Each structure stands twice: as C-alpha cells, then as structure tokens.
Amino acid sequence: MFTTILIANRGEIACRIAATARQMGIRTVAVYSDADANARHVAACDVAVRIGGPEPRDSYLRGDVILDVARQTGAQAIHPGYGFLAENEQFARACADAGIVFIGPPATAIAAMGSKSAAKALMEEAGVPLVPGYHGENQDPDFLQTQADNIGYPLLIKASAGGGGKGMRIVESAADFKDALLSCQREAASSFGDDTVLLERYLQKPRHIEIQVFADTHGNVVHLFERDCSVQRRHQKVIEEAPAPGMTTERRQAMGEAAIAAARAVNYVGAGTVEFITEPDGRFYFMEMNTRLQVEHPVTEMITGHDLVKWQLLVAAGQPLPVTQDELTLGGHAIEARIYAENPDNNFLPSIGRLDVLSFPDHVAFVDGDIRIDGGVQQGDTISPYYDPMIAKLIVRGDNRDQARARMMQALEQIVSVGVHTNISFLHRLMQDESFAGADLDTGLIERRHDSLFPPRTPASPQTLAVAVAALLAAQGMPSSHRSSQPVHPDPWSVNDAWRINRQYRQPFWLVDGDAIRELALRHDNGAWTLWQGDDTFPFQWDVSHHDAGRQTVSIRLNGTQHHATVVHHATHVHVFEAGTVYVLGTDDPARYGDTSDDAHHGGLVAPMPGKIIAVDVNTGDAVKAGQRLMVMEAMKMEHAIVAPADGTVEEIFFTVGDQVEEGVELIALADNE
C-alpha cells in the first residue's frame, strides 16, 4: 500500500479523500491555488503546496506542476478526485511515464470513453443500447443541421468531451439549431478545450439512472447497484438517491450487466459510472461513462456500507476487489442533496460572497451514520468565481425512501447559512413536492413542477415577526421576558429590563418584509408584555439562547402558542430560519425604503453575477425586440444570455468582449421606443 498520495483537487472531494487516507494511515499532500491558501482541504492534509494562481488553468489544470510536487513530496500515487484532471488522458499517461500511480483507470480507458461519440460507437459494438442520434466526426454546421432535421425535434446537442451539464443545449425547432450549436461549441471549447458535439433525440419524460462499477487488475468487475440522478437544474444534478425508486430486480440486473459489459469493453480499472437514460416503459440507453469517482458516490456508500475511496486505493495498489458481486447487498435508502451557493429564484445562478455564518446539523463525515456532511468550505470562507459554487453535500439514509426523505427535510431545516444565496429552502420545498414524494421522477421535474417549487413570496407571519422582535430585544441587551418583570439589581437604572417608575413601557419596531414595512409595538404594563401588530394585540413572552457566530435560538409564546426559530443578525437584517424557510427582515431606517420599485437602472441591463463578456450581438443605435439576445456572459464555465426585456433602442454598450464585470453593473442602456 502507498505511504504517501497527492490529492490533485480541492474542496469537498479533496477533504473526502484525505479522510479515508487518514483512516488507512496514508500521508496526504494537498495542492492549492492562491484563492485556496486558507481552504479547508489545505488543513485536511499533512502537507500542502502552492501550485499557482486562482484560475484553474494556472493551478489545478497544470499537470506538469502537480507531477513536480508529487516528486518533491515523495508521493507514490496521485488521486485526481473529479473534475480538473480526473478524466485527462494526457495526465494519466504522464503519471505512468513518471512512475507515479494514477488512482483511476488506465489512459486507454479514459481515451475510449473521453469522446462521447467514440464511446457510443464502442458501446454499440458491445451490444449496449444507444439513443438514436449522430455521433460522428463531421462537424460542419450545415451537415449537423441536416442530421438534426433527420433525427427530429426536440433535440439535444452535447459536447462530446463534456460533462457536468456544460456544453449542452435542448433545441426545440430547426430554426433554433444554428444559434444553439454555436453557443454549445463556445461553452465546450471554454470548459474542455474541444468544441466537438454530438446530437441525440431528446427523450420525453426521461429518467437519469447510473450504475456504479468497479474493476481491478485481476479481471474482476462488479456493479454496486444504481443511483437515480433525475432531478436536475441547468442540466446538472441536484438530488441523487439510491436505489432508484421503482427499480425492478430484472431491470437492475439488465442495467448492471450492461454496465459491466461497458467496463469490460475498455479494460476498465477502478471506479467508474455508466450513465443511462431511461424511458417510462423501462427501456434504457447508454449515455456516457464517467471514468472517475462521481460527486454522488456517497449514496452508494450509504446503502452498501463500503468506502469507495478505500476501494480505489486498494485497486490502485494492485489488490483485488474486497468483495464479489454475490456479496454485495442493498441496505435501506439514501438521498444526497447538493448544497449550492446559488439563487434558485434567479435561474439558479451562482452566488459569490463570504459565508459569514454556516452551521450544519450533527453528523458524521464518513460512511457510517444516518446523516453525513461532505463539505469543502467552512464559516468565513468565500465562494469565489473561479470554482464550482458547491458548499457541501448533505447525505441521509433511512430504512426506506419515505424515512430518508423525512430525515432530509429535518436536516435541511437545521442548516444555517448567511452571506450568500443558497438553494437550501428550495431543496426543502423539493422534498415536500408531491411529484418527488411520490417518486414521479424525470429530468424535467423542476420545470414541470415550477409553480409549486417557486411559490409567490408570502408575508412573514405574526409569529415570525415576533421572533424577529425578540431577537432585536436580545441585541439591545433586554433579558428574556420571564426574567424582566421585576428588577433584581440594586440599581434599577442600570438594568435594561423595561422597568419604569410608572410601570409602563412602549417600544416601536419597523421591519422591512419584502416590499412592505411592518410596524409593530411592544408594551410592558403591570408585569405583562403585549405585542401590537396593526390592530391586533397578543400576549407575548420570549426567551433567547445565544450561540457562536451571532446565531440565536429564539422561543416565543404569542397569544398562548409556542414557537421556535433560529435567528442570525447580519448587517441591517434579521434572518429568521424556521421549518425550512428563511425570512430576511430589514431593520434599518424605514425612510430608506420609501421606494421599493425595481427600476433603479431606468432601462439598463445589469450583470446577474460576476463574469466575462464573451459576445456582443448589437451595436449602439440598433432597434431590438423583446427577448432578443444582446450579449453573452460567461461565469463559472457557464454561458448566460443577456436579453432585451422589451422593444427598444440600444443607447449605450458599456463593455466589450473580454471584459470582466462585477455583479450588478450596468451592461447595456436601452431606450424605450415610445
């Protein structure tokens, strides 16, 4: 077994690999960019070495530098994690040439599966079913248009070298094909250095089911059952679960055998995932093989009880698989939710900023336990524009799917995060959605259930407002209501407990709740507290417990009903976390909120997030139509089209191709045609 390995990655997967290595007594070497000098994975390893600037191309994609670090630190093997160099054929070969073990499949297998087109041809020879489409080398736009017309619409364009939902477009009609093709090719070239695409028939209401496979150098290949990864946004997975709901024994066996056949066809070694797309009638088709460990591997670990990173290390060291296919069994149901710094209400665009407050429920960080957190950031860290905005993966296990789903909801309710937008509340709503709860799954579930998953914002309830008031009182130094009815300090003027000579006390509060200003008043009279909200009055009691990082547990009794919530003060706002929902209430001078309209830019179009301008489609003076694309931004390797909100004329363009822009800056000024 190795004594030292280098982890050529960052974030949660680097921390995950380091945890298993530590359990096995293996020394670990971390590499980091300038942006990650104080990152969690740096502290998780025994040695850490700087490798370059914040951009991946200047650090985590520099295979030559990483190999030099491996030599300098005595690492016998390199674990690439996923992303970056994990599926890079040249890097795998360079490791072999340097006499350093690449903890992954051989370069030949990566090459065979690295091109989606070549992989599909190979799978066709191996008898694995394929989706109808075009996977050839001819990339002439007119030729591809003809192929698309023959396949029919809707159609899926996919980057041949792609993954993670990047370089992928759904085309609804022939008229939209060329624009979608160009956009897909640009994103593919940016993300993977290869703009080759393939075309596939876009299946209606498909499910995304993948099989975890593992092979050793002794000819043994097994599958560790399936994962359902159907719930996706922006073509990227957000929820994964194992086993797949509704999976029959016969189909599991058929898909497992097909996955093993795919692995054997390329003489695979190590951990891999064969991804299938399935139709409602049970037919399944090969999509691609990911020649690495998957983000969602923890759900497989939770239902099988096996540490897949440990298996990777054993296989890479030349040892046989620890179990046979017959010895693998399923136990319970596991669900993984990806916690992202993103704004679901703004098309899930990533959110950049500092994690001022971040806490999770009690959990384990390994295979054992019913609640597990795999994270790569911590409170105080910054979500930067350079890398994937994942905060953590929350994994739960139950005896069955309903129990796992209930535990997931409870765990989500206990996460407290302030400083950036997150998808936590959205995930909580998703767990409650009737389609998800009923296992009516497909890759379009989020779009199909949009109205229920994105309900209109509701005003804060009287209980929520009362919680905020209690938190503000605590911030003023006011003790809990049951400790403040009688002064106990020898000097009553030194006690902030609402005691007055005439026994009467009144304090007004203004809370900004969305577009509304909610006025409240607190009265203390004859030993009793009363909260006024508009024309309503309620007997009011409260108690506040303080925790680290400004978190408070607030308990109130309003009109005889008990209520609990977690509260965080952040700048001029109070964040109230209750039952999976977060209410952000402003506490600043209400005069500042006299105009809550959203027209501050007067016809301007602003950047939805930090990024780079990669295309400008209009000129000053151009007349444009509502919905017309004006500009394209790239951020976190994704393209974002800036479109005209209404008919108008371009007055001014503030940036050109190649410019970096910050979130919220005005990009283009439009004049109303009227």
Secondary structure, DSSP 8 states (H G I E B T S, - for coil): --SEEEE---HHHHHHHHHHHHHTT-EEEEEEEGGGTT-HHHHHSSEEEEEE-SSGGGTTT-HHHHHHHHHHHT-SEEE--SSTTTT-HHHHHHHHHTT-EESSS-HHHHHHHHSHHHHHHHHHHTT--B-SEE--S---HHHHHHHHHHH-SSEEEEETT--TT-SEEEE-SGGGHHHHHHHHHHHHHHHHS---EEEEE--SS-EEEEEEEEE-TTS-EEEEEEEE---EETTEE-EEEES-TT--HHHHHHHHHHHHHHHHHTT--EEEEEEEEE-TTS-EEEEEEE-S--TTHHHHHHHH---HHHHHHHHHTT---SS-GGG----SEEEEEEEESEEGGGTTEE--EE--EEE--S-BSSSSSSEEEEES--TT-EE-TTS--EEEEEEEEESSHHHHHHHHHHHHHT-EEESS--SHHHHHHHHH-HHHHTT---TTHHHHTHHHHS-------HHHHHHHHHHHHHHTT---GGGSSS--SSSGGG--S---TTSEEEEEEEEEETTEEEEEEEEEETTEEEEEETTEEEEEEEEEEE-GGGEEEEEEEETTEEEEEEEEEETTEEEEEETTEEEEEE-S-GGGGS---S-TTTTEEE-SSSEEEEEE---TT-EE-TT-EEEEEEETTEEEEEE-SSSEEEEEE---TT-EE-TT-EEEEEEE--
